[in-house]
Amino acid sequence: MSERLVIVDYKSGNLPSAEKAVRRAAVEADLSVEIAVSGDADAVRAADRVILPGVGAFASCRAGLDAAPGLTDAVREAAATKPFLGVCVGMQLLSTVGLEHGETQGLDIVPGTVDLLKPRDAALKLPHMGWNEVAIESDHPALRSAAAFADPHAYFVHSYHLAPDAASDVLATADYGGPFAAIVGRGPALGTQFHPEKSQGFGLKILEGFLKWRP
């Protein structure tokens, strides 16, 4: 039976790359998935799975969600009720509050705060950009294939990070002058600070695991 997956279009994110990567992951996992890119709230509500991408500043991404009628509520409902994946700022929006360019409310799905990375090594500049090893620290069913992957490196582009209130919501970490959350999760919602669509084999394993996951 085919599932319907919606990649949320709110004018933030590399949608063609995300769609292409999800299609490839579905093929490699031998799954029948109908993939749509949409900013329509009803389409998000009707989906079986939802991916929320995000590129740019926290406040502008939240404003983009709020600009589409009913979309913020539909995304919040999806993150609480069905398999949901936030990517980069899409992950950060799962937080309670973001502190980039002022204080902006998040969706409060993964309670916590998005704050500036503060590397202990002054030689490490922001944004954190490039390949980093990801250490999966949870036996989460959506991450088992990725945890077994031989080269767990992912591509990051960010200056801010989500610090969940509960340590149990941190499923994987990376290090940039100190550890930070690379993958978070609570209930049916997952979030990756890195871009799985740009992370080659490891990223495809993340997407395959998400597509197979039945919370």
C-alpha positions as CSV (number, residue, x, y, z in Angstrom):
1,M,0.0,0.0,0.0
2,S,1.4,3.4,-1.0
3,E,1.9,6.1,1.6
4,R,1.7,9.8,0.9
5,L,4.6,12.0,2.1
6,V,4.5,15.8,2.0
7,I,7.6,17.9,2.0
8,V,6.4,21.3,3.3
9,D,6.9,24.2,1.0
10,Y,7.0,27.4,3.0
11,K,9.6,29.2,0.8
12,S,12.5,27.9,2.9
13,G,14.7,25.0,1.9
14,N,16.2,23.2,-1.1
15,L,13.0,21.5,-2.1
16,P,14.2,19.8,-5.3
17,S,17.2,18.2,-3.6
18,A,15.1,17.0,-0.7
19,E,12.5,15.5,-3.0
20,K,15.1,13.8,-5.1
21,A,16.8,12.3,-2.0
22,V,13.5,11.0,-0.6
23,R,12.6,9.4,-3.9
24,R,16.0,7.7,-4.1
25,A,15.7,6.5,-0.5
26,A,12.2,5.1,-1.2
27,V,13.5,3.2,-4.2
28,E,16.5,1.8,-2.3
29,A,14.2,0.7,0.6
30,D,11.7,-0.8,-1.9
31,L,8.9,1.3,-0.6
32,S,5.9,2.7,-2.4
33,V,5.7,6.4,-1.5
34,E,3.7,9.1,-3.2
35,I,5.8,12.3,-2.6
36,A,4.3,15.8,-2.9
37,V,5.8,19.2,-2.3
38,S,3.1,21.5,-0.9
39,G,2.4,24.5,1.3
40,D,-1.3,23.6,1.7
41,A,-2.4,23.0,5.2
42,D,-5.0,20.4,4.1
43,A,-2.3,18.5,2.2
44,V,-0.1,18.3,5.3
45,R,-3.1,17.0,7.4
46,A,-3.9,14.4,4.8
47,A,-0.3,13.1,4.5
48,D,0.9,9.9,6.2
49,R,4.4,11.4,6.7
50,V,5.7,14.9,6.7
51,I,9.1,16.4,6.2
52,L,9.8,20.1,7.2
53,P,12.9,21.4,5.6
54,G,14.5,24.8,6.6
55,V,17.3,27.1,5.4
56,G,18.0,30.5,6.8
57,A,17.2,32.2,10.1
58,F,14.8,30.8,12.7
59,A,12.6,33.9,12.7
60,S,12.2,34.1,9.0
61,C,11.4,30.4,8.7
62,R,8.7,30.7,11.4
63,A,7.3,33.8,9.6
64,G,7.2,31.7,6.4
65,L,5.1,29.0,8.1
66,D,2.8,31.6,9.6
67,A,2.3,33.3,6.2
68,A,0.4,30.4,4.8
69,P,-3.2,30.0,6.0
70,G,-3.4,27.3,8.6
71,L,0.0,25.8,7.9
72,T,1.6,26.4,11.3
73,D,-1.2,24.5,13.0
74,A,-1.2,21.7,10.5
75,V,2.6,21.2,10.8
76,R,2.3,21.3,14.7
77,E,-0.5,18.7,14.5
78,A,1.5,16.5,12.1
79,A,4.6,16.6,14.3
80,A,2.5,15.4,17.3
81,T,0.5,12.7,15.5
82,K,2.4,11.1,12.5
83,P,6.0,10.3,11.4
84,F,7.6,13.7,11.0
85,L,11.1,14.8,10.1
86,G,12.5,18.3,10.6
87,V,15.7,19.2,8.7
88,C,18.1,21.9,9.8
89,V,16.0,24.9,10.7
90,G,13.0,22.6,10.3
91,M,14.4,20.7,13.2
92,Q,15.1,23.9,15.2
93,L,11.4,24.9,14.7
94,L,10.4,21.9,16.8
95,S,11.9,23.7,19.8
96,T,10.1,25.9,22.3
97,V,12.0,29.1,21.4
98,G,14.7,30.3,19.1
99,L,17.1,33.1,20.0
100,E,18.4,34.0,16.6
101,H,17.9,37.7,15.9
102,G,15.7,38.1,18.9
103,E,13.3,35.7,20.6
104,T,10.9,33.7,18.4
105,Q,8.5,31.0,19.5
106,G,8.9,27.5,18.1
107,L,6.3,24.7,17.7
108,D,7.2,23.4,21.2
109,I,7.2,19.7,20.1
110,V,10.7,19.1,21.5
111,P,10.9,21.4,24.5
112,G,14.2,23.3,24.4
113,T,16.0,26.4,23.2
114,V,17.8,27.2,19.9
115,D,20.9,29.2,20.7
116,L,24.2,30.2,19.2
117,L,26.9,27.6,18.9
118,K,29.8,28.5,21.2
119,P,32.9,26.4,20.2
120,R,35.5,26.1,22.9
121,D,38.2,26.5,20.3
122,A,38.4,30.2,19.1
123,A,39.8,29.0,15.8
124,L,36.5,27.3,14.9
125,K,34.4,29.9,13.1
126,L,30.7,30.2,12.5
127,P,28.8,29.0,10.6
128,H,29.8,25.4,11.2
129,M,29.9,24.2,7.6
130,G,31.0,20.9,6.2
131,W,31.3,17.2,7.1
132,N,31.1,16.0,10.7
133,E,30.9,12.6,12.2
134,V,27.5,11.8,13.8
135,A,27.4,9.6,16.9
136,I,24.1,7.9,17.3
137,E,23.5,7.4,21.0
138,S,20.0,5.9,20.9
139,D,18.6,2.6,19.8
140,H,15.8,4.4,18.0
141,P,14.1,2.2,15.5
142,A,14.3,4.9,12.7
143,L,18.1,5.1,13.2
144,R,19.2,1.5,13.3
145,S,20.2,1.3,9.6
146,A,22.1,4.6,9.9
147,A,23.8,3.4,13.1
148,A,25.2,0.4,11.3
149,F,26.5,2.5,8.4
150,A,30.2,2.4,8.0
151,D,30.8,6.1,7.4
152,P,28.5,8.1,9.7
153,H,29.4,11.6,8.4
154,A,26.8,14.2,7.6
155,Y,26.8,17.7,6.0
156,F,26.1,20.6,8.3
157,V,25.5,24.3,7.7
158,H,24.5,26.2,10.8
159,S,25.4,28.7,13.5
160,Y,22.6,27.8,15.9
161,H,21.7,24.5,17.6
162,L,18.8,23.0,19.5
163,A,19.5,22.2,23.1
164,P,16.5,20.1,24.3
165,D,15.4,20.4,27.9
166,A,15.4,16.6,28.3
167,A,18.6,14.7,27.6
168,S,16.5,11.7,26.4
169,D,15.3,13.8,23.4
170,V,18.9,13.9,22.1
171,L,19.3,10.8,19.8
172,A,22.7,11.6,18.3
173,T,25.4,14.2,18.7
174,A,28.2,15.8,16.7
175,D,31.2,17.8,17.9
176,Y,32.3,21.3,16.9
177,G,34.4,22.6,19.8
178,G,32.0,20.8,22.0
179,P,29.1,18.4,21.6
180,F,25.7,19.5,20.2
181,A,22.5,17.7,19.2
182,A,22.7,16.3,15.7
183,I,19.4,14.3,15.9
184,V,16.6,14.9,18.3
185,G,13.3,13.0,18.7
186,R,10.2,13.0,20.8
187,G,7.1,10.9,20.0
188,P,6.6,10.6,16.2
189,A,8.8,13.6,15.5
190,L,12.5,13.5,14.6
191,G,14.8,16.3,13.6
192,T,18.3,16.4,12.0
193,Q,20.5,19.4,12.4
194,F,22.4,18.2,9.3
195,H,21.1,17.9,5.8
196,P,20.4,14.2,5.0
197,E,19.7,15.1,1.3
198,K,23.4,16.3,1.1
199,S,24.9,13.6,3.2
200,Q,25.3,10.9,0.6
201,G,25.1,7.3,1.9
202,F,24.6,8.1,5.5
203,G,21.9,10.6,4.7
204,L,20.0,8.1,2.6
205,K,20.1,5.7,5.5
206,I,18.5,8.3,7.7
207,L,15.8,8.9,5.1
208,E,15.2,5.2,4.6
209,G,14.9,4.6,8.3
210,F,12.4,7.5,8.5
211,L,10.3,6.1,5.6
212,K,10.2,2.6,7.2
213,W,9.5,3.8,10.8
214,R,6.1,3.1,12.3
215,P,5.9,5.0,15.6
